[in-house]
Amino acid sequence: MTINWSGLGEVLLVAIVASVLFVGLFSVGIGSWTRRGEAALNNVLAIVCFVLCAAIVGYGIFAIAVR
């Protein structure tokens, strides 16, 4: 039995990047949602961030369930 180290490293790298992206988007969404000032612009930015987070989760479920 051999271990494909390059494949394992690639999966690890993609998982780390996706996690950082997800946490960053969610943090921006929460920050925009609670910020004072331009309420309409902040709410739109927050909703866009939350939709992108949902898309990342949806793609992850799709990739696991379908493939």
PDB file as gemmi writes it, atoms N, CA and C in Angstrom:
CRYST1    1.000    1.000    1.000  90.00  90.00  90.00 P 1                      
ATOM      1  N   MET A   1       0.845  -1.174   0.000  1.00  0.00           N  
ATOM      2  CA  MET A   1       0.000   0.000   0.000  1.00  0.00           C  
ATOM      3  C   MET A   1       0.894   1.241   0.000  1.00  0.00           C  
ATOM      4  N   THR A   2       0.585   2.161  -0.877  1.00  0.00           N  
ATOM      5  CA  THR A   2       1.349   3.405  -0.950  1.00  0.00           C  
ATOM      6  C   THR A   2       0.416   4.578  -0.655  1.00  0.00           C  
ATOM      7  N   ILE A   3       1.017   5.603  -0.136  1.00  0.00           N  
ATOM      8  CA  ILE A   3       0.263   6.818   0.192  1.00  0.00           C  
ATOM      9  C   ILE A   3       0.606   7.880  -0.833  1.00  0.00           C  
ATOM     10  N   ASN A   4      -0.409   8.466  -1.409  1.00  0.00           N  
ATOM     11  CA  ASN A   4      -0.226   9.546  -2.370  1.00  0.00           C  
ATOM     12  C   ASN A   4      -0.063  10.850  -1.580  1.00  0.00           C  
ATOM     13  N   TRP A   5       1.180  11.181  -1.257  1.00  0.00           N  
ATOM     14  CA  TRP A   5       1.455  12.339  -0.411  1.00  0.00           C  
ATOM     15  C   TRP A   5       1.093  13.651  -1.088  1.00  0.00           C  
ATOM     16  N   SER A   6       1.279  13.738  -2.396  1.00  0.00           N  
ATOM     17  CA  SER A   6       0.928  14.988  -3.082  1.00  0.00           C  
ATOM     18  C   SER A   6      -0.584  15.200  -3.072  1.00  0.00           C  
ATOM     19  N   GLY A   7      -1.342  14.128  -3.234  1.00  0.00           N  
ATOM     20  CA  GLY A   7      -2.799  14.239  -3.160  1.00  0.00           C  
ATOM     21  C   GLY A   7      -3.272  14.620  -1.771  1.00  0.00           C  
ATOM     22  N   LEU A   8      -2.640  14.036  -0.760  1.00  0.00           N  
ATOM     23  CA  LEU A   8      -2.980  14.368   0.620  1.00  0.00           C  
ATOM     24  C   LEU A   8      -2.656  15.829   0.932  1.00  0.00           C  
ATOM     25  N   GLY A   9      -1.509  16.292   0.454  1.00  0.00           N  
ATOM     26  CA  GLY A   9      -1.137  17.693   0.651  1.00  0.00           C  
ATOM     27  C   GLY A   9      -2.077  18.641  -0.061  1.00  0.00           C  
ATOM     28  N   GLU A  10      -2.513  18.252  -1.261  1.00  0.00           N  
ATOM     29  CA  GLU A  10      -3.444  19.088  -2.025  1.00  0.00           C  
ATOM     30  C   GLU A  10      -4.785  19.203  -1.305  1.00  0.00           C  
ATOM     31  N   VAL A  11      -5.281  18.096  -0.792  1.00  0.00           N  
ATOM     32  CA  VAL A  11      -6.548  18.117  -0.058  1.00  0.00           C  
ATOM     33  C   VAL A  11      -6.418  18.965   1.202  1.00  0.00           C  
ATOM     34  N   LEU A  12      -5.302  18.834   1.904  1.00  0.00           N  
ATOM     35  CA  LEU A  12      -5.069  19.636   3.103  1.00  0.00           C  
ATOM     36  C   LEU A  12      -5.035  21.125   2.774  1.00  0.00           C  
ATOM     37  N   LEU A  13      -4.347  21.486   1.708  1.00  0.00           N  
ATOM     38  CA  LEU A  13      -4.250  22.888   1.305  1.00  0.00           C  
ATOM     39  C   LEU A  13      -5.615  23.460   0.926  1.00  0.00           C  
ATOM     40  N   VAL A  14      -6.388  22.710   0.159  1.00  0.00           N  
ATOM     41  CA  VAL A  14      -7.718  23.173  -0.242  1.00  0.00           C  
ATOM     42  C   VAL A  14      -8.624  23.316   0.981  1.00  0.00           C  
ATOM     43  N   ALA A  15      -8.533  22.387   1.912  1.00  0.00           N  
ATOM     44  CA  ALA A  15      -9.359  22.463   3.120  1.00  0.00           C  
ATOM     45  C   ALA A  15      -9.003  23.683   3.959  1.00  0.00           C  
ATOM     46  N   ILE A  16      -7.718  23.969   4.087  1.00  0.00           N  
ATOM     47  CA  ILE A  16      -7.296  25.136   4.874  1.00  0.00           C  
ATOM     48  C   ILE A  16      -7.742  26.429   4.205  1.00  0.00           C  
ATOM     49  N   VAL A  17      -7.551  26.533   2.897  1.00  0.00           N  
ATOM     50  CA  VAL A  17      -7.952  27.745   2.169  1.00  0.00           C  
ATOM     51  C   VAL A  17      -9.464  27.938   2.242  1.00  0.00           C  
ATOM     52  N   ALA A  18     -10.227  26.866   2.058  1.00  0.00           N  
ATOM     53  CA  ALA A  18     -11.686  26.972   2.121  1.00  0.00           C  
ATOM     54  C   ALA A  18     -12.146  27.379   3.517  1.00  0.00           C  
ATOM     55  N   SER A  19     -11.509  26.842   4.534  1.00  0.00           N  
ATOM     56  CA  SER A  19     -11.878  27.196   5.912  1.00  0.00           C  
ATOM     57  C   SER A  19     -11.586  28.659   6.213  1.00  0.00           C  
ATOM     58  N   VAL A  20     -10.426  29.128   5.801  1.00  0.00           N  
ATOM     59  CA  VAL A  20     -10.066  30.534   6.026  1.00  0.00           C  
ATOM     60  C   VAL A  20     -11.008  31.452   5.252  1.00  0.00           C  
ATOM     61  N   LEU A  21     -11.331  31.089   4.013  1.00  0.00           N  
ATOM     62  CA  LEU A  21     -12.257  31.882   3.206  1.00  0.00           C  
ATOM     63  C   LEU A  21     -13.634  31.929   3.858  1.00  0.00           C  
ATOM     64  N   PHE A  22     -14.109  30.779   4.316  1.00  0.00           N  
ATOM     65  CA  PHE A  22     -15.427  30.714   4.943  1.00  0.00           C  
ATOM     66  C   PHE A  22     -15.482  31.564   6.210  1.00  0.00           C  
ATOM     67  N   VAL A  23     -14.490  31.411   7.078  1.00  0.00           N  
ATOM     68  CA  VAL A  23     -14.466  32.178   8.330  1.00  0.00           C  
ATOM     69  C   VAL A  23     -14.336  33.673   8.037  1.00  0.00           C  
ATOM     70  N   GLY A  24     -13.525  34.035   7.052  1.00  0.00           N  
ATOM     71  CA  GLY A  24     -13.378  35.441   6.682  1.00  0.00           C  
ATOM     72  C   GLY A  24     -14.673  36.037   6.167  1.00  0.00           C  
ATOM     73  N   LEU A  25     -15.344  35.317   5.273  1.00  0.00           N  
ATOM     74  CA  LEU A  25     -16.618  35.807   4.744  1.00  0.00           C  
ATOM     75  C   LEU A  25     -17.664  35.933   5.845  1.00  0.00           C  
ATOM     76  N   PHE A  26     -17.725  34.940   6.704  1.00  0.00           N  
ATOM     77  CA  PHE A  26     -18.715  34.983   7.782  1.00  0.00           C  
ATOM     78  C   PHE A  26     -18.425  36.130   8.742  1.00  0.00           C  
ATOM     79  N   SER A  27     -17.154  36.373   9.021  1.00  0.00           N  
ATOM     80  CA  SER A  27     -16.774  37.480   9.907  1.00  0.00           C  
ATOM     81  C   SER A  27     -17.139  38.828   9.299  1.00  0.00           C  
ATOM     82  N   VAL A  28     -16.894  38.989   8.012  1.00  0.00           N  
ATOM     83  CA  VAL A  28     -17.276  40.234   7.335  1.00  0.00           C  
ATOM     84  C   VAL A  28     -18.789  40.396   7.359  1.00  0.00           C  
ATOM     85  N   GLY A  29     -19.518  39.300   7.160  1.00  0.00           N  
ATOM     86  CA  GLY A  29     -20.978  39.356   7.208  1.00  0.00           C  
ATOM     87  C   GLY A  29     -21.498  39.777   8.571  1.00  0.00           C  
ATOM     88  N   ILE A  30     -20.950  39.176   9.623  1.00  0.00           N  
ATOM     89  CA  ILE A  30     -21.370  39.541  10.984  1.00  0.00           C  
ATOM     90  C   ILE A  30     -21.002  40.992  11.286  1.00  0.00           C  
ATOM     91  N   GLY A  31     -19.798  41.397  10.890  1.00  0.00           N  
ATOM     92  CA  GLY A  31     -19.372  42.778  11.127  1.00  0.00           C  
ATOM     93  C   GLY A  31     -20.244  43.780  10.394  1.00  0.00           C  
ATOM     94  N   SER A  32     -20.605  43.463   9.160  1.00  0.00           N  
ATOM     95  CA  SER A  32     -21.459  44.367   8.385  1.00  0.00           C  
ATOM     96  C   SER A  32     -22.873  44.408   8.939  1.00  0.00           C  
ATOM     97  N   TRP A  33     -23.347  43.285   9.422  1.00  0.00           N  
ATOM     98  CA  TRP A  33     -24.710  43.208   9.940  1.00  0.00           C  
ATOM     99  C   TRP A  33     -24.880  44.055  11.196  1.00  0.00           C  
ATOM    100  N   THR A  34     -23.833  44.135  12.019  1.00  0.00           N  
ATOM    101  CA  THR A  34     -23.946  44.847  13.294  1.00  0.00           C  
ATOM    102  C   THR A  34     -23.394  46.267  13.254  1.00  0.00           C  
ATOM    103  N   ARG A  35     -22.818  46.678  12.140  1.00  0.00           N  
ATOM    104  CA  ARG A  35     -22.195  48.000  12.035  1.00  0.00           C  
ATOM    105  C   ARG A  35     -23.256  49.091  11.897  1.00  0.00           C  
ATOM    106  N   ARG A  36     -22.978  50.205  12.489  1.00  0.00           N  
ATOM    107  CA  ARG A  36     -23.848  51.384  12.374  1.00  0.00           C  
ATOM    108  C   ARG A  36     -23.431  52.174  11.133  1.00  0.00           C  
ATOM    109  N   GLY A  37     -24.303  53.045  10.669  1.00  0.00           N  
ATOM    110  CA  GLY A  37     -23.964  53.892   9.530  1.00  0.00           C  
ATOM    111  C   GLY A  37     -24.885  53.603   8.357  1.00  0.00           C  
ATOM    112  N   GLU A  38     -24.297  53.387   7.204  1.00  0.00           N  
ATOM    113  CA  GLU A  38     -25.056  53.102   5.986  1.00  0.00           C  
ATOM    114  C   GLU A  38     -25.727  51.737   6.112  1.00  0.00           C  
ATOM    115  N   ALA A  39     -26.923  51.725   6.646  1.00  0.00           N  
ATOM    116  CA  ALA A  39     -27.603  50.471   6.967  1.00  0.00           C  
ATOM    117  C   ALA A  39     -27.883  49.633   5.726  1.00  0.00           C  
ATOM    118  N   ALA A  40     -28.339  50.264   4.649  1.00  0.00           N  
ATOM    119  CA  ALA A  40     -28.692  49.505   3.453  1.00  0.00           C  
ATOM    120  C   ALA A  40     -27.461  48.841   2.843  1.00  0.00           C  
ATOM    121  N   LEU A  41     -26.375  49.579   2.734  1.00  0.00           N  
ATOM    122  CA  LEU A  41     -25.151  49.028   2.154  1.00  0.00           C  
ATOM    123  C   LEU A  41     -24.575  47.922   3.036  1.00  0.00           C  
ATOM    124  N   ASN A  42     -24.589  48.131   4.345  1.00  0.00           N  
ATOM    125  CA  ASN A  42     -24.081  47.112   5.260  1.00  0.00           C  
ATOM    126  C   ASN A  42     -24.922  45.845   5.210  1.00  0.00           C  
ATOM    127  N   ASN A  43     -26.237  46.004   5.129  1.00  0.00           N  
ATOM    128  CA  ASN A  43     -27.108  44.834   5.060  1.00  0.00           C  
ATOM    129  C   ASN A  43     -26.904  44.066   3.763  1.00  0.00           C  
ATOM    130  N   VAL A  44     -26.720  44.772   2.666  1.00  0.00           N  
ATOM    131  CA  VAL A  44     -26.479  44.104   1.384  1.00  0.00           C  
ATOM    132  C   VAL A  44     -25.163  43.336   1.429  1.00  0.00           C  
ATOM    133  N   LEU A  45     -24.117  43.956   1.961  1.00  0.00           N  
ATOM    134  CA  LEU A  45     -22.826  43.280   2.077  1.00  0.00           C  
ATOM    135  C   LEU A  45     -22.936  42.052   2.971  1.00  0.00           C  
ATOM    136  N   ALA A  46     -23.653  42.171   4.077  1.00  0.00           N  
ATOM    137  CA  ALA A  46     -23.826  41.036   4.986  1.00  0.00           C  
ATOM    138  C   ALA A  46     -24.571  39.898   4.304  1.00  0.00           C  
ATOM    139  N   ILE A  47     -25.626  40.223   3.590  1.00  0.00           N  
ATOM    140  CA  ILE A  47     -26.410  39.190   2.909  1.00  0.00           C  
ATOM    141  C   ILE A  47     -25.585  38.516   1.824  1.00  0.00           C  
ATOM    142  N   VAL A  48     -24.799  39.285   1.080  1.00  0.00           N  
ATOM    143  CA  VAL A  48     -23.929  38.704   0.053  1.00  0.00           C  
ATOM    144  C   VAL A  48     -22.917  37.755   0.689  1.00  0.00           C  
ATOM    145  N   CYS A  49     -22.338  38.151   1.800  1.00  0.00           N  
ATOM    146  CA  CYS A  49     -21.377  37.281   2.496  1.00  0.00           C  
ATOM    147  C   CYS A  49     -22.045  35.999   2.969  1.00  0.00           C  
ATOM    148  N   PHE A  50     -23.241  36.100   3.529  1.00  0.00           N  
ATOM    149  CA  PHE A  50     -23.940  34.913   4.010  1.00  0.00           C  
ATOM    150  C   PHE A  50     -24.348  34.000   2.857  1.00  0.00           C  
ATOM    151  N   VAL A  51     -24.740  34.578   1.730  1.00  0.00           N  
ATOM    152  CA  VAL A  51     -25.087  33.767   0.557  1.00  0.00           C  
ATOM    153  C   VAL A  51     -23.853  33.041   0.030  1.00  0.00           C  
ATOM    154  N   LEU A  52     -22.710  33.718   0.008  1.00  0.00           N  
ATOM    155  CA  LEU A  52     -21.474  33.056  -0.424  1.00  0.00           C  
ATOM    156  C   LEU A  52     -21.083  31.936   0.536  1.00  0.00           C  
ATOM    157  N   CYS A  53     -21.277  32.143   1.824  1.00  0.00           N  
ATOM    158  CA  CYS A  53     -21.012  31.078   2.797  1.00  0.00           C  
ATOM    159  C   CYS A  53     -21.932  29.886   2.550  1.00  0.00           C  
ATOM    160  N   ALA A  54     -23.197  30.159   2.295  1.00  0.00           N  
ATOM    161  CA  ALA A  54     -24.137  29.077   2.006  1.00  0.00           C  
ATOM    162  C   ALA A  54     -23.757  28.349   0.721  1.00  0.00           C  
ATOM    163  N   ALA A  55     -23.242  29.085  -0.267  1.00  0.00           N  
ATOM    164  CA  ALA A  55     -22.808  28.456  -1.514  1.00  0.00           C  
ATOM    165  C   ALA A  55     -21.604  27.545  -1.281  1.00  0.00           C  
ATOM    166  N   ILE A  56     -20.687  27.964  -0.418  1.00  0.00           N  
ATOM    167  CA  ILE A  56     -19.527  27.125  -0.101  1.00  0.00           C  
ATOM    168  C   ILE A  56     -19.981  25.839   0.581  1.00  0.00           C  
ATOM    169  N   VAL A  57     -20.885  25.959   1.538  1.00  0.00           N  
ATOM    170  CA  VAL A  57     -21.397  24.775   2.232  1.00  0.00           C  
ATOM    171  C   VAL A  57     -22.165  23.883   1.262  1.00  0.00           C  
ATOM    172  N   GLY A  58     -22.982  24.484   0.420  1.00  0.00           N  
ATOM    173  CA  GLY A  58     -23.733  23.712  -0.569  1.00  0.00           C  
ATOM    174  C   GLY A  58     -22.837  22.975  -1.539  1.00  0.00           C  
ATOM    175  N   TYR A  59     -21.771  23.625  -1.983  1.00  0.00           N  
ATOM    176  CA  TYR A  59     -20.834  22.955  -2.885  1.00  0.00           C  
ATOM    177  C   TYR A  59     -20.126  21.801  -2.180  1.00  0.00           C  
ATOM    178  N   GLY A  60     -19.792  21.995  -0.912  1.00  0.00           N  
ATOM    179  CA  GLY A  60     -19.162  20.918  -0.154  1.00  0.00           C  
ATOM    180  C   GLY A  60     -20.072  19.711  -0.027  1.00  0.00           C  
ATOM    181  N   ILE A  61     -21.337  19.944   0.269  1.00  0.00           N  
ATOM    182  CA  ILE A  61     -22.300  18.846   0.357  1.00  0.00           C  
ATOM    183  C   ILE A  61     -22.474  18.191  -1.004  1.00  0.00           C  
ATOM    184  N   PHE A  62     -22.553  18.984  -2.059  1.00  0.00           N  
ATOM    185  CA  PHE A  62     -22.678  18.450  -3.417  1.00  0.00           C  
ATOM    186  C   PHE A  62     -21.472  17.590  -3.777  1.00  0.00           C  
ATOM    187  N   ALA A  63     -20.278  18.080  -3.457  1.00  0.00           N  
ATOM    188  CA  ALA A  63     -19.060  17.349  -3.806  1.00  0.00           C  
ATOM    189  C   ALA A  63     -18.978  16.020  -3.064  1.00  0.00           C  
ATOM    190  N   ILE A  64     -19.450  15.985  -1.829  1.00  0.00           N  
ATOM    191  CA  ILE A  64     -19.403  14.744  -1.058  1.00  0.00           C  
ATOM    192  C   ILE A  64     -20.514  13.790  -1.493  1.00  0.00           C  
ATOM    193  N   ALA A  65     -21.728  14.292  -1.663  1.00  0.00           N  
ATOM    194  CA  ALA A  65     -22.873  13.427  -1.933  1.00  0.00           C  
ATOM    195  C   ALA A  65     -22.903  12.905  -3.364  1.00  0.00           C  
ATOM    196  N   VAL A  66     -22.542  13.718  -4.328  1.00  0.00           N  
ATOM    197  CA  VAL A  66     -22.677  13.330  -5.730  1.00  0.00           C  
ATOM    198  C   VAL A  66     -21.455  12.586  -6.235  1.00  0.00           C  
ATOM    199  N   ARG A  67     -20.293  13.002  -5.801  1.00  0.00           N  
ATOM    200  CA  ARG A  67     -19.083  12.358  -6.313  1.00  0.00           C  
ATOM    201  C   ARG A  67     -18.833  11.151  -5.542  1.00  0.00           C  
TER     202      ARG A  67                                                      
END                                                                             
